[in-house]
Amino acid sequence: MMKKFFVLWIVALLLPCGIARAQSDLAGLYLTWQRDPTTTMTVNWVNLYAHTTTNVWYRQSGTKEWKSRAGTRHQAIPSGFQVRRVELTKLKPDTFYEFTISDESSKDGKNLQKFRTMPAELKRPIRFVNGGDMMHSREFLDAMNSQAAKLDPDFAFVVGDLAYENGELGTRFFDWFQSWTKLMRGKDGRLIPLVAGIGNHEVRGHYAGKIPVDAPYYYAFFVPPNQKSYYALDFGKYLSMVALDSGHTEPIQGAQTDWLQKTLKGRAEQQFLFAGYHWPVYGTTKAAEGKLPSDHERSIEIRTNWITQFERHGVSAIFEHDHHTFKRTHRIRNHQRDDENGLLFLGDGAWGVNTRPPISPDKAWYLAKSDARRHLWYVTLLPEGTAEIKAIDAEGKVFDETTLDTPRTRPVATR
């Protein structure tokens, strides 16, 4: 009964748009990567009709020749959402493409979308935004999505608590997708690709969920078949992004830690390497009486299993979320301040949520700055091997910034 009501509710919202037309029934359109971001792009869309097309027509911008590619279809059970996924391959690096979702061989130009592949080499500045904890309200989400788009990033890295559906309230993803599809576009109108990680509000029970039943929407929308909630994405030789699952559907210890060790070892030659996960090691709230947030047992488990690996192999910076605040740490190694070669932790998950009062730096040795402010992180990688990192709030104000003078910390076996 609830499923039937859900479908009818969405259909009522979409009827004014003209559901008979090929693209008017879209609940959401978004881009992801399954493989090399310099030569591939995965087009994803969500609608309500099981028998609609899985076909994408695409061409390099400025050319006349169209190609078509058919993709996969599946239902985001228990909702009525239908998910389509088409991976486009053998694309040219740093190149604009146009595409349309259609079974028709003729293109009328009315529904053309645009994307840009990533460069093969770091010969121009590369920009991305990061955040987590995205949607307590549509108003908050729209405000930060709008600010993110104004920055014209190459992609977005969002790690956890996207729509706050808790593995059950699929209707919240209707708002999330509508906001993302409408607002997360570059200055030239292109869709901004999404690199997504998992958080507790993607999961029934928040932690130790069964795959995929306890996180049905995250796995339906963002995880291709035979892949996991932890993964690495390599951009040529100049950048790797590593997303981890802080105990939501995968244990922190064991297979995930083993995978991380091998992943970092195999990427020793990558110029930049950023990591992100949801639950913070060096948090700003949720502390037991008389203790720091970093004393939480989950924080300790991540620190002893993952952070030691980042220290051993080197990292550019680590993004943490969940606590609904802003924070930037001092540089830390061996669980103590190390300004020369410590790791930098940035957080704490406040893209579009009500914020909490954070612990202040004078009470937490590891904090350089904290604030109760909604924000995103804006990272610019420069060809000379340095990086600029800025914190920007929902009004577009830069209220904190730091730089990376070297691409990654120096690898040191600390334990």
Stockholm file with secondary structure:
# STOCKHOLM 1.0

chainA/1-415         MMKKFFVLWIVALLLPCGIARAQSDLAGLYLTWQRDPTTTMTVNWVNLYAHTTTNVWYRQSGTKEWKSRAGTRHQAIPSGFQVRRVELTKLKPDTFYEFTISDESSKDGKNLQKFRTMPAELKRPIRFVNGGDMMHSREFLDAMNSQAAKLDPDFAFVVGDLAYENGELGTRFFDWFQSWTKLMRGKDGRLIPLVAGIGNHEVRGHYAGKIPVDAPYYYAFFVPPNQKSYYALDFGKYLSMVALDSGHTEPIQGAQTDWLQKTLKGRAEQQFLFAGYHWPVYGTTKAAEGKLPSDHERSIEIRTNWITQFERHGVSAIFEHDHHTFKRTHRIRNHQRDDENGLLFLGDGAWGVNTRPPISPDKAWYLAKSDARRHLWYVTLLPEGTAEIKAIDAEGKVFDETTLDTPRTRPVATR
#=GR chainA/1-415 SS CHHHHHHHHHHHHHGGGCTTSTTTTCSEEEEECSSCTTTCEEEEEEESCTTSCCEEEEEETTCCCCEEEECEEEECTTSSCEEEEEEECSCCTTCEEEEEECSCSSCCSSSCEEEECCCSSCSSCEEEEEECCCCSSHHHHHHHHHHHHHTCCSEEEEESCSSCCTTTCTHHHHHHHHHHHHHCBCTTSCBCCEEEECCGGGSTTSSSCCTTTTSHHHHHHHCCTTCCSSEEEEETTTEEEEECCCSSSSCSSTHHHHHHHHHHHTTTTCSEEEEECSSCSSCSSCCCTTSCGGGSHHHHHHIIIIIHHHHHHCCSEEECCSSSSEEEECCEETTEECTTTCBCEEECCCSSSCCCCCCCTTTCTTEEEEESCCEEEEEEECTTSCEEEEEEETTSCEEEEEEESSSSCCCCCCC
#=GC SS_cons         CHHHHHHHHHHHHHGGGCTTSTTTTCSEEEEECSSCTTTCEEEEEEESCTTSCCEEEEEETTCCCCEEEECEEEECTTSSCEEEEEEECSCCTTCEEEEEECSCSSCCSSSCEEEECCCSSCSSCEEEEEECCCCSSHHHHHHHHHHHHHTCCSEEEEESCSSCCTTTCTHHHHHHHHHHHHHCBCTTSCBCCEEEECCGGGSTTSSSCCTTTTSHHHHHHHCCTTCCSSEEEEETTTEEEEECCCSSSSCSSTHHHHHHHHHHHTTTTCSEEEEECSSCSSCSSCCCTTSCGGGSHHHHHHIIIIIHHHHHHCCSEEECCSSSSEEEECCEETTEECTTTCBCEEECCCSSSCCCCCCCTTTCTTEEEEESCCEEEEEEECTTSCEEEEEEETTSCEEEEEEESSSSCCCCCCC
//
